[in-house]
Amino acid sequence: MHLWPGVPIKESCQAWSASTTRPLSSSNLIGKPYVPNPSELRLLVVEDDDVVRAVTTRVLLHAGHAVLRVNTLGEAREALERGDSFDLIIADVMLPDGRAGELARLLTGNRLLLTSGHDLSDLIASGDVRDPESFLPKPYTPRQLLGKMRRVLATFEGRM
């Protein structure tokens, strides 16, 4: 697997597809069965765009994390309500069945990283984004995604 620093995730999808011989699994749970590893994070990716969801998942798997990927707010809500625990949820703000900010009510802390191609000031004005520090604008690079994740988690850990 090869990452191209500085190339937005969506634009690198064709290059990734051409460089890998193993297609993504058809199941939502990606990778090997979950075995706790102290350095890995359990992540939930909530993204309705197939390309962004696939490439984001690959970036996170390449970084050594366990990933559950879903397409809708309803699927994310089901995972949380059945007791699945995640170190961080990475979610597109605007989903076909609602706004990702609704997930915040189901969380015990600020473990939500929101992403969107919409203007941040508009998302703040509409109430969809409350904390600009927990927001990553699209398109983003793998380096930007992983860096923002670290900063959001460090902020969360600092509040505990």
Stockholm file with secondary structure:
# STOCKHOLM 1.0

chainA/1-160         MHLWPGVPIKESCQAWSASTTRPLSSSNLIGKPYVPNPSELRLLVVEDDDVVRAVTTRVLLHAGHAVLRVNTLGEAREALERGDSFDLIIADVMLPDGRAGELARLLTGNRLLLTSGHDLSDLIASGDVRDPESFLPKPYTPRQLLGKMRRVLATFEGRM
#=GR chainA/1-160 SS CCCCTTSCTGGGHHHHHHHCSSCCCSSSEESSCCCCCTTCCEEEEECSCHHHHHHHHHHHHHTTCEEEEESSHHHHHHHHHTTCCCSEEEEESEETTEEGGGGGGGCSSSCEEEEESSCHHHHHHHTSCSCGGGEEESSCCHHHHHHHHHHHHHHHHHHC
#=GC SS_cons         CCCCTTSCTGGGHHHHHHHCSSCCCSSSEESSCCCCCTTCCEEEEECSCHHHHHHHHHHHHHTTCEEEEESSHHHHHHHHHTTCCCSEEEEESEETTEEGGGGGGGCSSSCEEEEESSCHHHHHHHTSCSCGGGEEESSCCHHHHHHHHHHHHHHHHHHC
//
